[in-house]
């Protein structure tokens, strides 16, 4: 399985999709797409959150989508919001950095890791939002 993370410098979503297609053409269709933010356009974020591309990726590709809110927003207090946003957009899963003592954690930026307590609540909330999203979309399709 290839975990293909979107570079923050990839301009268009099509570039990300083409990268996945290139890997698949090489013989490995087992790809997981991971949005993780683009070049920041505003202060306060590590990268600009891009959870909204989940819908497009799921529509245009065969691959599951795991969103990385930790790298996307770069600040632990923002991670639950970005994770729940990803769940609302229909992400198949999340990649969340967590540590019992984030400031002591080993990683590229300890400020983006959430505590296990926050992670537990985040998972609970994201699951509930994802379930509501699936139910709502199914209802819309049934009544279209």
HUUR-V772381 format. One record per pair of residues at least 4 apart in sequence whose ideal C-beta (glycine too) atoms are under 6 Angstrom apart, sorted by sequence separation. I is the first residue (numbers start at 1). J is the second residue. If there is no record, write none. Layout:
# HUUR-V772381
I:J  I:J
This chain:
# HUUR-V772381
6:10  53:57  56:60  57:61  69:73  78:82  79:83  114:118  118:122  122:126  10:15  23:28  24:29  40:45  73:78  86:91  105:110  114:119  10:16  99:105  40:47  41:48  58:65  103:110  23:31  40:48  57:65  102:110  105:113  38:47  70:79  73:82  6:16  37:47  38:48  69:79  72:82  20:31  37:48  54:65  83:94  102:113  37:49  38:50  37:50  69:82  69:83  99:113  35:50  97:112  98:113  4:20  51:67  97:113  98:114  35:53  98:116  67:86  2:23  98:119  49:72  33:57  49:73  67:91  47:72  2:28  65:91  70:96  4:31  65:92  66:93  67:94  68:95  70:97  45:73  46:74  64:92  1:30  2:31  3:32  4:33  5:34  6:35  8:37  66:95  6:36  8:38  33:63  3:34  5:36  8:39  31:63  32:64  33:65  34:66  35:67  36:68  49:82  32:66  34:68  37:71  51:85  55:89  36:71  37:72  51:86  54:89  79:114  36:72  54:90  75:111  52:89  54:91  51:89  74:112  76:114  8:47  83:122  87:126  13:53  84:125  88:129  70:112  80:122  84:126  87:129  13:56  17:60  20:63  83:126  87:130  90:133  17:61  84:129  88:133
